[in-house]
């Protein structure tokens, strides 16, 4: 019976020692798991930053394209307005010439009647 008790005590000690070793191994793995977790979070953050940078670049490209289109429209409007002013000046010049001719003809008619 003493032999059995001693065997039980030895088995209990062996079991406790194995449990303690398992706990120690688990504790030893914790920093590695923490490091992996931190690396994973770091990678996720880097991906988010890259995604945001890409979205920002795409948005800036779209805005630049819109700005270029607006500038082109402004140039076209300015050129159109200048063309319209040239045409109006040409028309006024033409009308003045016609009036001067008519005036000259009227003067000739008046002189011939005098």
Secondary structure, DSSP 8 states (H G I E B T S, - for coil): -HHHHHHHHHHHHHHHHHHHHHHHHHHHHHHHHHHHHHHHHHHHHHHHHHHHHHHHHHHHHHHHHHHHHHHHHHHHHHHHHHHHHHHHHHHHHHHHHHHHHHHHHHHHHHHHH-
